[in-house]
């Protein structure tokens, strides 16, 4: 159910507000497809969790729906790239190991590589698949 004009769900709002205990309850009630709901900007709740940097919230969502890391927003940004852009290193590491790079759009691994370099996350770079 959408709760505002941006078509956010309660899960989107809870992820933005970093409300882990509420997210734990919501995830139990949601189906995997509920977790993949997009708001007006094409963001899932995992995008907001990636922006916030609260890894536990992302873990709860990805555990219930492992496909969430592959869903991009309306600007073609997957949650991993969002975490890197916002310089959320622990979140980026979690999402990196839960993202199947073959499931991403063809240009996304390159975008992730460039953003990872720009963010100074060199430890992650060594694990990136060859984008070429």
C-alpha positions, 0 to 999 in steps of 0.5 A, a space after each residue: 500500500 502506497 503511503 504518500 504522493 511519491 508512491 512510497 510504501 511503509 517499507 520505503 519510509 522505514 528504510 529511509 528512517 533507518 527503522 530496523 525493528 519496524 523493517 523486521 516486522 514489515 518484512 515478515 508480513 511482506 511477500 517477495 514481490 511486495 519487497 520489490 515495489 517501486 515508488 515514483 522514482 523507481 526506487 525499491 526499499 532496498 535503494 533507500 536502505 542502500 542510501 541510508 547505509 543500514 546493512 541490517 535492513 538490507 540483509 532482511 530484505 535480500 534474505 526474503 527476496 534475493 533478486 532485489 539487488 538486481 532491480 534498478 531505479 528509473 535512472 538505471 541505478 541498482 542498489 549497489 551503485 547507490 550505496 557506492 555513490 553515497 559512500 556507504 562502504 559496509 553496505 556496498 560490500 554487502 550488496 557486492 557479494 549479493 549481486 549477480 553482475 550477469 543479471 545487471 544491465 550491460 553498462 552497470 558493471 562499468 558504472 559500478 567500477 568507476 563509482 567504486 574508484 571515485 569513492 575510494 573503495 579499492 578493496 571492493 574493486 579487486 573482486 569486480 568481474 572484468 567489465 570489458 
